Amino acid sequence: MPSPAFDKLRALAIGSQAIGLILIMTLETVMGNAARPWQGVVLAAMLITALTIALVRLYRRKRLQKQLAERRRYLEEGEER
């Protein structure tokens, strides 16, 4: 099964990381050294977002594998009859 031309999860991952990086640089520019705790919060949010997206991708992949296995099993049972 070919992969779709546009992967929403990949776009979400790239977008969230880009926004996080821009936010970290903006905080440093505006607040100087006082931005350190906020940059940590942004980094933590970026990591949580990345892990969530990875889990969703894994769940979708496993679900697709399960559906394909069930379809194969169904087709094999039909051939035996």
Buried (B, 14 or more C-beta within 10 A) or exposed (E): EEEEEEEEEEEBBEEBBEBBEEBBEEBBEEEEEEBEEBBEEBBEBBEEBBEBBEEEBEEEEEEEEEEEEEEEEEEEEEEEE
